Amino acid sequence: MTRNTRLLLASLLLLALQLLAVGCATIKPYERELLAQRIMDFDKAKAEEAKERHWLETLEGSTGGIGGSGGGCACN
């Protein structure tokens, strides 16, 4: 290998290591609450889907075969 090739490979390796090191961070437990995105919590998504389904059923005055009956007045 020539000197230029070794220098190029060493530079690329150093750059790759720097890019990998930038992604490493230590997060304290109380900071996770602020950094987490709601889309990552699947249980909340189910609860929101149920609320939206109830809202749509109430708005349209119908149920989608899930059970229960009701009118458009939301007085179930």
Secondary structure, 3 states (H helix, E strand, C coil): CCHHHHHHHHHHHHHHHHHHHHCCCCCCHHHHHHHCCHHHCHHHHHHHHHHHHHHHHHHHCCCCCCCCCCCCCCCC
